[in-house]
Amino acid sequence: MGYQEGFSGGHWDNSQKYSGAVPGLEWSDEQPWCSTFVSWVFQEADAKDLAPVTASCYEGVEWFESRGRFSEYPGVGAVVYFGPGGGTHVGIVTSYTDDTIYTVEGNTNNSGSAEGDGVYRKARPRKSSYIYGYGYPSYPEGVVVADPSWQGRDGVTFFGEEASEDDLPRDSSKPSKPKAGTVVIDGLAYGPGARGAHITRLGKLLVAAGCSAYEEGPGPVWTAADTESMRRYQIKIGDSGADADGIPGPRQLARLKRDFGEAA
């Protein structure tokens, strides 16, 4: 959060880091970049096949519609499209209530101006006519949605009024194989490929410990910044070698929670 695009000639100029980081969208630098930012987020989460790789909001809507995964109801992790035909703006839903959706958006602002300048968390009226609809990525762990017509589908959890990351399904009877370098502590995965509210909480603890390597976090998806922040903490408490590889061990995690647990 807080990243801002370039500024020249008295205006924000749409020059930003995301276009060059998404293969195929390099050309879109200095263009409106809200959709490019969404593509970058999914790429960084190692989930680029779950959302369209495009700089066009219209193309994003078409991508989800063609897969039968577009709805007028919000979902946790859904891609929300704004404006006529969904072509004006786009963001990612992190949670929702009966009245409000909470999002992360690129090429927006926190001032109410029509000129976007960076990446921000936003709270928007759920029933606003500005919202065109929502694309539901096919997350492997399932989706949490407010669409009543999706009730009963495989991998769908229905929460009509409110939901957040804490409501995402975790089927302990069907554990997935952790990625290389990932550890599981108390039933929760940490390391590359791990995601969930517990990753955000870990990041907040590392910030409280004075070991932050975050530019835009912490967040619910494990990134290189989490690895580096954890590595700094491991070194800070005197660990080295294989014990300072940026992936928490049970002892280290317990100590971090004990010393800084009030921060999360």
Secondary structure in CASP SS format (residue, H / E / C, confidence):
PFRMAT SS
TARGET T0000
AUTHOR 0000-0000-0000
METHOD secondary structure of the structure
MODEL  1
M C 1.00
G C 1.00
Y C 1.00
Q E 1.00
E C 1.00
G C 1.00
F E 1.00
S E 1.00
G C 1.00
G C 1.00
H E 1.00
W E 1.00
D C 1.00
N C 1.00
S C 1.00
Q C 1.00
K C 1.00
Y H 1.00
S H 1.00
G H 1.00
A H 1.00
V C 1.00
P C 1.00
G C 1.00
L C 1.00
E H 1.00
W H 1.00
S H 1.00
D C 1.00
E C 1.00
Q C 1.00
P C 1.00
W C 1.00
C H 1.00
S H 1.00
T H 1.00
F H 1.00
V H 1.00
S H 1.00
W H 1.00
V H 1.00
F H 1.00
Q H 1.00
E H 1.00
A C 1.00
D C 1.00
A C 1.00
K H 1.00
D H 1.00
L H 1.00
A C 1.00
P C 1.00
V C 1.00
T C 1.00
A C 1.00
S C 1.00
C H 1.00
Y H 1.00
E H 1.00
G H 1.00
V H 1.00
E H 1.00
W H 1.00
F H 1.00
E H 1.00
S H 1.00
R C 1.00
G C 1.00
R C 1.00
F E 1.00
S E 1.00
E C 1.00
Y C 1.00
P C 1.00
G E 1.00
V E 1.00
G C 1.00
A C 1.00
V E 1.00
V E 1.00
Y E 1.00
F E 1.00
G C 1.00
P H 1.00
G H 1.00
G H 1.00
G C 1.00
T C 1.00
H E 1.00
V E 1.00
G E 1.00
I E 1.00
V E 1.00
T E 1.00
S E 1.00
Y E 1.00
T C 1.00
D C 1.00
D C 1.00
T E 1.00
I E 1.00
Y E 1.00
T E 1.00
V E 1.00
E E 1.00
G E 1.00
N E 1.00
T E 1.00
N C 1.00
N C 1.00
S C 1.00
G C 1.00
S C 1.00
A C 1.00
E C 1.00
G C 1.00
D C 1.00
G E 1.00
V E 1.00
Y E 1.00
R E 1.00
K E 1.00
A E 1.00
R E 1.00
P E 1.00
R C 1.00
K C 1.00
S C 1.00
S C 1.00
Y C 1.00
I E 1.00
Y E 1.00
G E 1.00
Y E 1.00
G E 1.00
Y C 1.00
P C 1.00
S C 1.00
Y C 1.00
P C 1.00
E C 1.00
G C 1.00
V E 1.00
V E 1.00
V E 1.00
A C 1.00
D C 1.00
P H 1.00
S H 1.00
W H 1.00
Q C 1.00
G C 1.00
R C 1.00
D C 1.00
G C 1.00
V E 1.00
T E 1.00
F E 1.00
F C 1.00
G C 1.00
E C 1.00
E C 1.00
A E 1.00
S C 1.00
E H 1.00
D H 1.00
D H 1.00
L C 1.00
P C 1.00
R C 1.00
D C 1.00
S C 1.00
S C 1.00
K C 1.00
P C 1.00
S C 1.00
K C 1.00
P C 1.00
K C 1.00
A C 1.00
G C 1.00
T C 1.00
V E 1.00
V E 1.00
I E 1.00
D C 1.00
G C 1.00
L E 1.00
A E 1.00
Y E 1.00
G C 1.00
P C 1.00
G C 1.00
A C 1.00
R E 1.00
G C 1.00
A H 1.00
H H 1.00
I H 1.00
T H 1.00
R H 1.00
L H 1.00
G H 1.00
K H 1.00
L H 1.00
L H 1.00
V H 1.00
A H 1.00
A C 1.00
G C 1.00
C C 1.00
S C 1.00
A C 1.00
Y C 1.00
E C 1.00
E C 1.00
G C 1.00
P C 1.00
G C 1.00
P C 1.00
V E 1.00
W C 1.00
T C 1.00
A H 1.00
A H 1.00
D H 1.00
T H 1.00
E H 1.00
S H 1.00
M H 1.00
R H 1.00
R H 1.00
Y H 1.00
Q H 1.00
I H 1.00
K H 1.00
I C 1.00
G C 1.00
D C 1.00
S C 1.00
G H 1.00
A H 1.00
D H 1.00
A H 1.00
D C 1.00
G C 1.00
I C 1.00
P C 1.00
G C 1.00
P H 1.00
R H 1.00
Q H 1.00
L H 1.00
A H 1.00
R H 1.00
L H 1.00
K H 1.00
R H 1.00
D H 1.00
F H 1.00
G H 1.00
E H 1.00
A H 1.00
A C 1.00
END
